[in-house]
């Protein structure tokens, strides 16, 4: 289900092992980029953990080619038995701060969102602050794809879930969070809506997010959502695929990051947890194909 008007202008292959890449503009080199990339290694077939996650901090040039890549080292911390260990699915906020997910941080085998402070020159994570969701006990499952929309000196304002749409404020120092916006926007049967990436469009004074629609754990397609600065839904695209499907089955797609420069939207997308690409879109075309609510 791909909308013809929102096809990518082009795509660029990232020649690096791993998947789930996030990008920001590099603070020291004009038109270069700073990225994180997740990789994993099988540790054991029979004992937990079976998978160890690794996070690389990567310097990309103007063409998104790799100039330098080094592993980010985690600080010492207590780890609990889990099927996977180590930080995963990191999303850069600044050149010293990123969100991530931990599955080995408690004995409950549930994902926990966290904020990581790191030194990009030493390639070390110095501090990890775990988020406290403060959601009701009847929450069906914890969310692990919180997306930063904006921030002030003390708090992040983050997309927490999509069906229903919930926005949380998160204290930067303590990780304590509170619900600040709730809206029912989907009417889907037997489908889940998972987070991907979001960006604040300063000129338009709106937030653009891309989400994934999943049916029985099978990826179906992605959609663009447009929110105003009060977090209310303003528009929604039709479903689309970043890549051409193999036969009739869509490849598993995960967009982790959005970046806008001069009217071009750059989306970092993993395919089947194996290949990394940058897809370039016309921001104007995406906004034109988003159905605005009256």
C-alpha positions in Angstrom: 0.0 0.0 0.0 2.2 2.8 -1.3 0.9 6.2 -2.1 2.4 7.3 -5.4 2.8 11.0 -4.4 5.0 10.3 -1.4 7.6 8.1 -3.0 11.2 9.0 -2.0 13.2 11.3 -4.2 16.1 8.9 -3.7 17.6 6.4 -1.2 21.2 6.0 0.0 22.6 2.8 1.3 24.6 3.1 4.6 27.6 0.8 4.5 27.7 -0.2 8.2 26.8 -3.4 10.0 23.6 -3.1 12.1 20.3 -1.5 11.9 18.0 1.1 13.6 20.0 4.2 12.9 19.3 7.7 14.3 20.9 10.9 13.0 21.4 14.5 13.9 23.5 17.2 12.2 27.2 17.0 13.3 28.1 19.8 15.7 31.6 20.3 14.4 31.4 19.6 10.7 29.0 21.5 8.4 26.8 19.2 6.4 28.1 16.1 8.2 26.0 13.9 10.5 26.3 12.2 13.8 24.5 8.8 14.1 23.9 5.9 16.4 23.5 2.4 14.9 22.4 -0.7 16.8 24.0 -4.1 16.2 23.6 -7.4 18.1 25.6 -10.5 18.7 24.4 -14.0 19.6 25.9 -15.0 22.9 24.3 -18.4 23.7 21.8 -20.8 22.2 20.6 -22.2 25.4 21.3 -19.7 28.3 20.1 -16.1 28.8 21.0 -13.6 27.6 21.0 -15.0 24.0 21.6 -11.6 22.5 24.0 -8.8 23.4 23.2 -5.3 21.9 26.0 -3.0 20.8 25.6 0.8 20.0 28.0 2.5 17.6 28.5 6.2 17.4 29.1 7.0 13.8 30.4 10.1 11.9 28.8 10.4 8.4 29.9 12.7 5.6 27.8 14.9 3.3 26.8 11.8 1.3 26.0 9.8 4.4 29.1 7.6 4.0 30.9 6.4 7.1 34.0 8.3 8.2 34.4 6.9 11.7 32.6 4.4 13.9 33.3 3.4 17.5 31.3 1.5 20.0 29.7 3.4 22.9 30.7 1.9 26.2 28.0 1.5 28.9 28.7 2.5 32.5 28.8 -0.2 35.2 25.2 -1.1 36.3 23.3 -4.0 37.7 21.9 -6.3 35.1 19.1 -8.8 35.5 18.6 -12.1 33.6 16.9 -11.4 30.3 16.9 -12.8 26.8 18.7 -9.7 25.6 21.2 -7.4 27.3 22.6 -3.9 26.7 21.1 -0.7 25.3 19.1 -0.9 22.2 17.2 1.4 19.8 19.0 4.6 20.8 17.7 7.9 19.4 20.0 10.9 19.4 18.6 14.1 20.9 21.9 16.1 21.0 25.6 15.3 20.6 25.7 14.3 24.3 22.2 12.9 25.0 20.0 10.1 23.6 17.1 7.9 24.6 17.4 4.2 24.6 15.7 1.0 25.7 16.8 -1.5 28.4 15.4 -5.0 28.8 17.9 -6.2 31.5 17.2 -3.5 34.0 14.7 -5.3 36.2 13.5 -8.8 36.9 10.2 -8.3 35.1 11.5 -8.8 31.5 9.8 -5.6 30.3 11.4 -2.9 28.2 12.2 0.4 30.0 12.9 3.7 28.3 15.9 5.7 29.5 17.9 8.8 28.9 21.6 8.4 28.3 24.3 11.1 28.8 27.4 10.3 26.7 30.8 11.8 25.8 31.2 11.5 22.1 35.0 12.2 22.3 35.6 9.4 24.7 32.9 7.2 23.3 31.5 6.5 26.7 28.0 6.6 28.3 28.4 8.4 31.6 24.9 8.3 33.1 21.6 6.5 32.5 18.3 7.8 33.8 15.4 5.3 33.6 11.9 6.7 32.9 9.0 6.1 35.3 5.9 5.7 33.2 3.3 6.4 35.9 0.6 4.7 33.8 -2.3 2.7 35.2 -1.9 -0.9 36.2 -4.2 -2.0 33.4 -1.8 -0.7 30.8 -1.7 -3.6 28.3 2.0 -3.5 27.7 4.8 -1.0 28.2 5.8 1.2 25.3 9.4 1.3 24.2 9.4 3.8 21.3 8.9 7.1 23.1 9.7 10.0 20.7 10.9 13.4 21.8 8.8 16.1 20.3 10.3 19.1 22.1 11.9 20.1 25.4 12.6 22.9 27.8 15.3 23.2 30.5 13.7 20.7 32.8 11.4 18.4 30.7 11.0 16.4 27.5 7.6 16.2 25.9 7.3 12.8 24.3 5.0 10.8 22.2 4.3 7.7 24.3 1.6 5.8 22.4 -0.6 6.2 19.4 -3.8 4.1 19.9 -4.7 6.1 21.9 -2.4 9.0 21.2 -0.7 9.9 24.5 1.9 12.6 25.1 4.0 12.5 28.3 6.1 15.1 30.1 9.4 13.6 31.4 11.6 15.2 34.0 15.1 15.2 32.6 16.8 14.7 36.0 14.6 12.1 37.6 12.9 10.4 34.6 9.5 10.9 36.3 6.7 11.2 33.7 3.1 12.4 33.6 0.4 12.3 31.0 -0.4 15.7 29.4 -2.4 14.8 26.3 -4.8 12.0 25.4 -6.7 11.6 22.1 -8.3 8.7 20.3 -7.2 9.0 16.6 -7.3 5.4 15.2 -10.2 3.0 14.7 -8.2 -0.2 13.9 -9.2 -3.8 14.4 -6.6 -6.4 15.2 -3.8 -3.9 14.6 -1.2 -2.2 16.7 0.4 1.2 16.1 4.1 1.4 16.9 6.4 4.4 17.1 9.1 5.3 14.7 10.3 8.9 14.5 9.2 12.5 15.0 10.4 16.0 14.2 9.4 19.5 15.1 8.8 21.6 11.9 9.6 25.0 13.2 8.4 26.9 10.1 5.1 25.1 10.0 4.8 25.1 13.8 3.8 21.4 13.8 5.1 18.0 14.6 5.5 15.3 11.9 5.7 11.7 13.0 5.9 8.4 11.2 4.3 5.3 12.7 4.1 1.6 11.8 0.9 -0.4 11.5 1.3 -4.0 12.7 -1.2 -6.9 12.4 -0.5 -10.0 14.5 3.2 -9.0 14.8 3.4 -8.6 11.0 4.4 -5.2 9.6 1.8 -3.8 7.2 2.7 -0.3 6.3 3.7 3.2 7.7 1.7 6.4 8.0 2.6 10.1 8.5 0.9 11.9 11.3 0.8 15.7 11.7 0.2 17.3 15.1 -0.1 20.9 16.1 2.0 22.4 18.9 -0.7 21.5 21.4 -0.3 17.9 20.3 -3.7 17.6 18.6 -3.9 15.6 15.5 -4.1 17.8 12.4 -3.7 15.3 9.6 -2.9 11.7 8.6 -1.5 10.2 5.4 -2.7 7.1 3.7 -0.6 4.0 4.3 2.7 3.7 2.4 5.9 1.6 2.2 9.4 3.0 2.1 10.6 0.1 0.0 9.2 -2.1 -2.8 7.7 -5.3 -1.3 9.1 -8.7 -2.2 6.3 -10.4 -4.0 3.3 -9.4 -2.0 4.9 -9.3 1.5 6.2 -6.0 2.7 9.8 -6.0 4.1 10.0 -5.1 7.8 10.7 -1.4 7.9 11.7 0.7 10.9 12.2 4.5 10.6 14.1 5.7 13.6 14.9 9.3 12.8 13.8 12.3 10.8 15.9 15.3 9.8 14.8 18.3 7.7 17.1 20.6 5.7 16.1 23.1 3.1 12.7 21.5 2.4 14.1 18.0 2.1 13.2 15.4 4.7 15.8 12.7 5.5 14.4 9.5 7.0 16.7 6.8 8.4 15.2 3.4 7.7 16.2 -0.2 8.4 14.9 -3.0 6.2 14.5 -6.4 7.8 16.9 -5.5 10.6 19.7 -6.0 8.0 20.1 -3.0 5.7 20.3 0.7 6.5 19.1 3.5 4.2 18.6 7.2 4.1 15.4 8.0 2.2 15.0 11.6 0.9 11.5 13.1 0.6 10.1 16.5 -0.4 8.6 17.8 2.8 6.1 19.9 0.8 4.9 16.7 -1.0 4.4 14.9 2.3 2.4 17.8 3.8 0.3 18.1 0.7 -0.6 14.5 0.8 -1.5 14.6 4.5 -5.3 15.0 4.9 -5.9 17.9 7.1 -8.8 17.9 9.5 -11.2 20.8 9.1 
